[in-house]
Amino acid sequence: MYALTDIQAEPLTLSLKVRPEQGDELRAAWPAIAPGYHLNKRHWITVTLDGTVPDELVAELLRGSHALVTAGLTRAARAELGL
């Protein structure tokens, strides 16, 4: 799992995995980025998609979250997923 959302939430939120130091920086810079909701607050952030965080940053964070999770998989698991 590298991204989590409740598609019925208003406003929509997206929880993503980040490096701990990156999470600290993001939370300090963007009011719409908070510690991961119901997740390990050190490794996850929750982004409120209210338009205040640029789409490009959200896309970058999504790609980064995927990369962090897949890097932790075994070689066999990555091969099974075609990565």
Phi and psi restraints in degrees (value plus and minus 20) as a CYANA .aco file:
   2 TYR   PHI    -144.3  -104.3
   2 TYR   PSI     -29.6    10.4
   3 ALA   PHI    -169.4  -129.4
   3 ALA   PSI     124.1   164.1
   4 LEU   PHI    -161.3  -121.3
   4 LEU   PSI     114.1   154.1
   5 THR   PHI    -168.2  -128.2
   5 THR   PSI     140.7   180.7
   6 ASP   PHI    -132.4   -92.4
   6 ASP   PSI      83.3   123.3
   7 ILE   PHI     -86.2   -46.2
   7 ILE   PSI     -29.7    10.3
   8 GLN   PHI    -118.6   -78.6
   8 GLN   PSI     -21.8    18.2
   9 ALA   PHI     -92.1   -52.1
   9 ALA   PSI     125.8   165.8
  10 GLU   PHI    -148.3  -108.3
  10 GLU   PSI      93.4   133.4
  11 PRO   PHI     -94.6   -54.6
  11 PRO   PSI     141.2   181.2
  12 LEU   PHI     -87.1   -47.1
  12 LEU   PSI     118.7   158.7
  13 THR   PHI    -144.3  -104.3
  13 THR   PSI     136.7   176.7
  14 LEU   PHI    -157.2  -117.2
  14 LEU   PSI     101.6   141.6
  15 SER   PHI    -119.3   -79.3
  15 SER   PSI     113.3   153.3
  16 LEU   PHI    -157.0  -117.0
  16 LEU   PSI     130.0   170.0
  17 LYS   PHI    -103.5   -63.5
  17 LYS   PSI     119.2   159.2
  18 VAL   PHI    -161.4  -121.4
  18 VAL   PSI     143.1   183.1
  19 ARG   PHI     -88.4   -48.4
  19 ARG   PSI     123.6   163.6
  20 PRO   PHI     -72.7   -32.7
  20 PRO   PSI     -63.7   -23.7
  21 GLU   PHI     -87.6   -47.6
  21 GLU   PSI     -53.3   -13.3
  22 GLN   PHI     -87.6   -47.6
  22 GLN   PSI     -60.0   -20.0
  23 GLY   PHI     -80.9   -40.9
  23 GLY   PSI     -62.1   -22.1
  24 ASP   PHI     -80.8   -40.8
  24 ASP   PSI     -64.9   -24.9
  25 GLU   PHI     -83.9   -43.9
  25 GLU   PSI     -63.5   -23.5
  26 LEU   PHI     -85.4   -45.4
  26 LEU   PSI     -62.8   -22.8
  27 ARG   PHI     -84.7   -44.7
  27 ARG   PSI     -53.8   -13.8
  28 ALA   PHI     -92.6   -52.6
  28 ALA   PSI     -52.2   -12.2
  29 ALA   PHI    -109.0   -69.0
  29 ALA   PSI     -47.3    -7.3
  30 TRP   PHI    -148.6  -108.6
  30 TRP   PSI      94.2   134.2
  31 PRO   PHI     -79.5   -39.5
  31 PRO   PSI     -44.7    -4.7
  32 ALA   PHI    -103.9   -63.9
  32 ALA   PSI     -17.5    22.5
  33 ILE   PHI    -132.6   -92.6
  33 ILE   PSI     101.9   141.9
  34 ALA   PHI    -145.6  -105.6
  34 ALA   PSI     147.7   187.7
  35 PRO   PHI     -76.6   -36.6
  35 PRO   PSI     131.6   171.6
  36 GLY   PHI     -74.7   -34.7
  36 GLY   PSI     107.4   147.4
  37 TYR   PHI     -95.1   -55.1
  37 TYR   PSI      97.9   137.9
  38 HIS   PHI      39.9    79.9
  38 HIS   PSI       9.4    49.4
  39 LEU   PHI    -154.0  -114.0
  39 LEU   PSI     153.3   193.3
  40 ASN   PHI     -82.3   -42.3
  40 ASN   PSI      90.3   130.3
  41 LYS   PHI     -83.6   -43.6
  41 LYS   PSI     -40.5    -0.5
  42 ARG   PHI     -99.5   -59.5
  42 ARG   PSI     -50.1   -10.1
  43 HIS   PHI    -132.3   -92.3
  43 HIS   PSI     -26.3    13.7
  44 TRP   PHI    -150.1  -110.1
  44 TRP   PSI     125.8   165.8
  45 ILE   PHI    -143.3  -103.3
  45 ILE   PSI     136.5   176.5
  46 THR   PHI    -140.0  -100.0
  46 THR   PSI     101.9   141.9
  47 VAL   PHI    -121.7   -81.7
  47 VAL   PSI     103.1   143.1
  48 THR   PHI    -104.1   -64.1
  48 THR   PSI      99.0   139.0
  49 LEU   PHI    -106.7   -66.7
  49 LEU   PSI      52.6    92.6
  50 ASP   PHI    -127.7   -87.7
  50 ASP   PSI     -11.2    28.8
  51 GLY   PHI      73.8   113.8
  51 GLY   PSI     -26.4    13.6
  52 THR   PHI    -105.3   -65.3
  52 THR   PSI     -41.9    -1.9
  53 VAL   PHI    -118.1   -78.1
  53 VAL   PSI     104.2   144.2
  54 PRO   PHI     -77.3   -37.3
  54 PRO   PSI     121.6   161.6
  55 ASP   PHI     -75.3   -35.3
  55 ASP   PSI     -57.4   -17.4
  56 GLU   PHI     -82.6   -42.6
  56 GLU   PSI     -59.2   -19.2
  57 LEU   PHI     -88.5   -48.5
  57 LEU   PSI     -62.1   -22.1
  58 VAL   PHI     -80.8   -40.8
  58 VAL   PSI     -63.5   -23.5
  59 ALA   PHI     -83.0   -43.0
  59 ALA   PSI     -61.9   -21.9
  60 GLU   PHI     -83.5   -43.5
  60 GLU   PSI     -62.5   -22.5
  61 LEU   PHI     -85.2   -45.2
  61 LEU   PSI     -57.5   -17.5
  62 LEU   PHI     -84.3   -44.3
  62 LEU   PSI     -65.8   -25.8
  63 ARG   PHI     -83.2   -43.2
  63 ARG   PSI     -61.4   -21.4
  64 GLY   PHI     -84.2   -44.2
  64 GLY   PSI     -60.0   -20.0
  65 SER   PHI     -82.0   -42.0
  65 SER   PSI     -64.7   -24.7
  66 HIS   PHI     -80.2   -40.2
  66 HIS   PSI     -64.2   -24.2
  67 ALA   PHI     -82.9   -42.9
  67 ALA   PSI     -62.2   -22.2
  68 LEU   PHI     -82.0   -42.0
  68 LEU   PSI     -63.2   -23.2
  69 VAL   PHI     -90.1   -50.1
  69 VAL   PSI     -65.4   -25.4
  70 THR   PHI     -88.2   -48.2
  70 THR   PSI     -50.2   -10.2
  71 ALA   PHI     -84.1   -44.1
  71 ALA   PSI     -46.5    -6.5
  72 GLY   PHI    -105.1   -65.1
  72 GLY   PSI     -25.1    14.9
  73 LEU   PHI     -99.8   -59.8
  73 LEU   PSI     135.7   175.7
  74 THR   PHI     -89.9   -49.9
  74 THR   PSI     141.5   181.5
  75 ARG   PHI     -78.3   -38.3
  75 ARG   PSI     -60.4   -20.4
  76 ALA   PHI     -84.0   -44.0
  76 ALA   PSI     -61.8   -21.8
  77 ALA   PHI     -86.8   -46.8
  77 ALA   PSI     -60.3   -20.3
  78 ARG   PHI     -84.0   -44.0
  78 ARG   PSI     -60.3   -20.3
  79 ALA   PHI     -85.6   -45.6
  79 ALA   PSI     -59.3   -19.3
  80 GLU   PHI     -81.4   -41.4
  80 GLU   PSI     -54.7   -14.7
  81 LEU   PHI    -106.4   -66.4
  81 LEU   PSI     -23.5    16.5
  82 GLY   PHI      56.6    96.6
  82 GLY   PSI       8.5    48.5
